[in-house]
Amino acid sequence: MATIVLVHGAWHGSWCWRHVVPLLELEGHRVLAPDLPGHGDDPASPHVQTLARYVERIGTVVAGCDEPAVLVGHSLAGLVISAVAEADPTRVARLVFVSGLLPREGDSLVRICSADPDNPMNLATIRTPGHKSQSIDPARLEEIFYPDCPADDIAFARHRLGPEPFATMFNTVHVTPERFGTVPRAYIHCLRDVALPLFLQEQMVAASPCESVLRIACGHSPFFAMPAELAAAINRLAR
């Protein structure tokens, strides 16, 4: 069995994996789901965080594992797990992108998503006081993140989503064939994703091919919409 580190995306916390963690543990895996700095139960201010601090947090988690870990990154966390693999590829057994940002050298969230200028996400964010971070318009939340998710999960998330600093949207990642490129990677497409549409997911995989490509017929949040299917896909890849 594997050590699996689940890394949440922007605005979320480790709480988004609440259905997936026990399903993977039932398969015998050791599962870690840390909060990124300033998210979930982490006490740090969310407004001053950077992508580098996210990478440092996950790098520390991976360094404490007894074996190379399978890193699973959702959405923005695709950049995080890629940078962790670049920093120390010997500590990473596999990268799994769940509708995640799969970067090339020098990519950022803004650079990747600029290929989709009409994305509704562009009109769904609200600047927080001080203009150092942004939140999602509560009225657009279900449409963008949770269109196919159970009502209780949507309510659960609505009270836990936090602001995301602008810095993490613009920070770039450094990845090389000699380090990041040596780590096996897999992609799980979310076929009905609005926040990161399928054509963008496919563009990233075409530019950075993955050994395995799986598909789940859901929106941006398979951990709520189809947790059993997501856990089965991660389990298959981790084995």
C-alpha positions as CSV (number, residue, x, y, z in Angstrom):
1,M,0.0,0.0,0.0
2,A,1.0,3.6,-0.5
3,T,1.5,6.8,1.4
4,I,-0.9,9.3,-0.2
5,V,-0.8,13.1,0.4
6,L,-4.0,14.9,-0.7
7,V,-3.5,18.6,-1.4
8,H,-6.5,20.8,-1.7
9,G,-6.9,23.7,-4.1
10,A,-7.6,27.4,-3.8
11,W,-10.1,28.7,-1.2
12,H,-10.5,25.2,0.2
13,G,-9.0,23.3,3.1
14,S,-8.2,19.7,4.0
15,W,-11.9,19.4,4.9
16,C,-12.8,18.9,1.2
17,W,-11.3,15.4,1.3
18,R,-13.5,14.2,4.2
19,H,-15.3,11.5,2.1
20,V,-12.2,10.4,0.2
21,V,-9.8,9.9,3.1
22,P,-11.7,7.0,4.8
23,L,-12.3,5.3,1.5
24,L,-8.5,5.3,0.8
25,E,-7.8,4.2,4.3
26,L,-10.1,1.2,3.8
27,E,-7.9,0.1,1.0
28,G,-4.9,0.1,3.4
29,H,-3.2,3.3,2.4
30,R,-1.7,5.8,4.8
31,V,-3.5,9.1,3.9
32,L,-2.4,12.6,4.9
33,A,-4.5,15.6,4.1
34,P,-2.7,18.8,5.3
35,D,-4.1,22.3,5.3
36,L,-2.1,24.7,3.2
37,P,-1.0,27.8,5.1
38,G,-3.9,30.2,5.9
39,H,-6.5,27.6,4.9
40,G,-8.8,25.3,6.9
41,D,-7.7,25.1,10.5
42,D,-4.3,26.6,9.8
43,P,-3.9,29.8,12.0
44,A,-1.7,31.8,9.6
45,S,-3.2,34.8,7.8
46,P,-4.4,33.8,4.4
47,H,-3.7,37.3,2.9
48,V,0.1,37.0,3.0
49,Q,0.6,33.5,1.6
50,T,2.5,32.6,-1.5
51,L,2.9,29.5,-3.6
52,A,6.4,29.0,-2.2
53,R,4.9,28.8,1.3
54,Y,2.4,26.2,0.1
55,V,5.3,24.2,-1.5
56,E,7.3,24.4,1.7
57,R,4.3,23.1,3.7
58,I,3.8,20.0,1.5
59,G,7.6,19.5,1.2
60,T,7.8,19.2,4.9
61,V,5.0,16.7,5.0
62,V,6.6,14.6,2.3
63,A,10.0,14.8,4.0
64,G,8.4,13.3,7.1
65,C,7.0,10.2,5.3
66,D,8.7,6.8,5.6
67,E,8.6,6.2,1.9
68,P,8.2,8.3,-1.3
69,A,4.6,9.6,-1.4
70,V,1.9,9.7,-4.0
71,L,1.0,13.4,-4.2
72,V,-2.6,14.2,-5.3
73,G,-3.2,17.8,-6.2
74,H,-6.6,19.3,-7.0
75,S,-6.9,22.5,-9.1
76,L,-4.3,25.1,-8.0
77,A,-2.5,22.3,-6.0
78,G,-1.3,20.9,-9.2
79,L,1.3,23.7,-9.2
80,V,2.2,22.9,-5.6
81,I,2.8,19.2,-6.1
82,S,4.8,19.9,-9.2
83,A,7.1,22.2,-7.4
84,V,7.5,19.7,-4.5
85,A,8.6,17.1,-7.1
86,E,11.0,19.5,-8.7
87,A,12.6,20.3,-5.2
88,D,13.1,16.6,-4.3
89,P,11.9,14.0,-6.9
90,T,13.3,11.1,-4.8
91,R,10.6,11.8,-2.2
92,V,7.7,11.6,-4.7
93,A,6.5,8.2,-6.0
94,R,3.8,9.7,-8.4
95,L,2.0,12.9,-9.1
96,V,-1.8,12.7,-9.6
97,F,-3.5,15.8,-10.9
98,V,-7.3,16.0,-10.2
99,S,-8.5,18.6,-12.7
100,G,-5.3,20.2,-11.6
101,L,-2.9,22.8,-13.0
102,L,-0.2,20.8,-14.8
103,P,2.6,23.3,-15.5
104,R,5.4,23.8,-17.9
105,E,8.4,25.9,-16.9
106,G,7.5,29.3,-15.7
107,D,3.7,28.7,-15.6
108,S,1.3,30.2,-13.1
109,L,-2.4,29.9,-12.6
110,V,-3.0,33.2,-14.4
111,R,-0.8,32.2,-17.3
112,I,-2.5,28.8,-17.8
113,C,-6.0,30.1,-17.4
114,S,-5.4,33.0,-19.8
115,A,-6.3,30.6,-22.5
116,D,-9.9,30.7,-21.3
117,P,-10.7,34.5,-21.1
118,D,-14.5,33.9,-21.0
119,N,-14.4,31.6,-17.9
120,P,-17.2,32.6,-15.4
121,M,-14.6,32.5,-12.6
122,N,-13.4,35.8,-13.9
123,L,-16.7,37.5,-12.8
124,A,-17.3,35.4,-9.7
125,T,-14.5,36.6,-7.5
126,I,-14.7,39.4,-4.9
127,R,-11.7,41.4,-3.7
128,T,-11.3,41.3,0.1
129,P,-10.6,44.4,2.1
130,G,-7.0,45.5,1.5
131,H,-7.1,43.9,-2.0
132,K,-4.5,41.3,-1.1
133,S,-6.8,38.3,-1.7
134,Q,-10.1,37.3,-3.2
135,S,-13.2,35.3,-2.3
136,I,-15.9,33.6,-4.4
137,D,-19.2,35.3,-4.8
138,P,-21.6,33.2,-2.6
139,A,-24.3,33.5,-5.3
140,R,-22.0,31.9,-7.9
141,L,-20.5,29.2,-5.7
142,E,-22.7,26.3,-6.6
143,E,-22.6,27.1,-10.3
144,I,-18.8,27.1,-10.5
145,F,-17.6,24.6,-7.9
146,Y,-20.4,22.4,-6.9
147,P,-23.1,22.1,-9.6
148,D,-23.5,18.3,-9.1
149,C,-22.8,18.0,-5.4
150,P,-25.1,17.0,-2.5
151,A,-26.8,19.9,-0.7
152,D,-25.2,19.0,2.6
153,D,-21.7,19.1,1.1
154,I,-22.4,22.5,-0.5
155,A,-23.6,23.9,2.9
156,F,-20.6,22.4,4.6
157,A,-18.2,24.0,2.1
158,R,-20.0,27.4,2.1
159,H,-19.1,28.0,5.8
160,R,-15.5,26.9,5.4
161,L,-14.2,28.4,2.2
162,G,-11.7,31.2,2.8
163,P,-10.0,33.9,0.8
164,E,-7.2,33.1,-1.6
165,P,-4.2,35.5,-1.9
166,F,-3.6,37.1,-5.2
167,A,0.0,36.2,-5.0
168,T,-0.7,32.5,-5.5
169,M,-2.5,33.3,-8.7
170,F,0.6,35.0,-10.2
171,N,3.5,33.1,-8.6
172,T,5.3,31.0,-11.2
173,V,6.8,27.5,-10.8
174,H,10.1,26.1,-11.9
175,V,10.0,22.6,-13.4
176,T,12.7,20.8,-15.3
177,P,12.8,17.5,-17.3
178,E,15.7,16.3,-15.1
179,R,13.8,16.6,-11.8
180,F,10.0,17.1,-12.1
181,G,10.1,15.2,-15.4
182,T,11.5,12.0,-13.8
183,V,8.4,11.6,-11.6
184,P,5.6,9.5,-13.0
185,R,2.4,11.5,-13.4
186,A,-1.2,10.8,-14.0
187,Y,-4.2,13.0,-14.7
188,I,-7.8,12.6,-13.7
189,H,-10.0,14.7,-16.0
190,C,-13.3,16.1,-14.6
191,L,-15.4,16.1,-17.7
192,R,-18.0,18.7,-16.7
193,D,-15.7,21.1,-14.9
194,V,-16.6,24.8,-15.2
195,A,-13.8,26.3,-13.2
196,L,-11.1,24.5,-15.2
197,P,-12.8,23.4,-18.4
198,L,-12.0,20.1,-20.1
199,F,-10.3,21.7,-23.1
200,L,-7.8,23.4,-20.7
201,Q,-7.2,20.1,-18.9
202,E,-6.5,18.4,-22.2
203,Q,-4.2,21.2,-23.4
204,M,-2.0,20.8,-20.3
205,V,-1.8,17.0,-20.7
206,A,-1.0,17.4,-24.4
207,A,1.9,19.7,-23.5
208,S,3.1,17.6,-20.6
209,P,2.0,14.0,-21.3
210,C,1.0,11.7,-18.4
211,E,1.5,8.0,-18.1
212,S,-2.1,7.5,-17.1
213,V,-5.2,9.5,-17.9
214,L,-8.5,8.7,-16.2
215,R,-11.9,10.4,-16.5
216,I,-14.7,11.2,-14.0
217,A,-18.0,12.5,-15.3
218,C,-18.4,15.4,-12.8
219,G,-17.7,19.0,-12.2
220,H,-14.8,20.7,-10.4
221,S,-15.3,18.9,-7.1
222,P,-15.3,15.1,-7.4
223,F,-14.5,14.8,-3.7
224,F,-18.1,15.8,-3.1
225,A,-19.8,14.9,-6.4
226,M,-18.3,11.4,-6.8
227,P,-16.1,10.5,-3.9
228,A,-16.2,6.8,-4.4
229,E,-15.2,7.1,-8.0
230,L,-12.4,9.6,-7.1
231,A,-11.1,7.3,-4.4
232,A,-11.2,4.3,-6.7
233,A,-9.2,6.2,-9.3
234,I,-6.6,7.4,-6.8
235,N,-6.3,3.9,-5.4
236,R,-5.8,2.4,-8.8
237,L,-3.0,4.9,-9.6
238,A,-1.4,4.5,-6.1
239,R,-1.1,0.8,-6.6
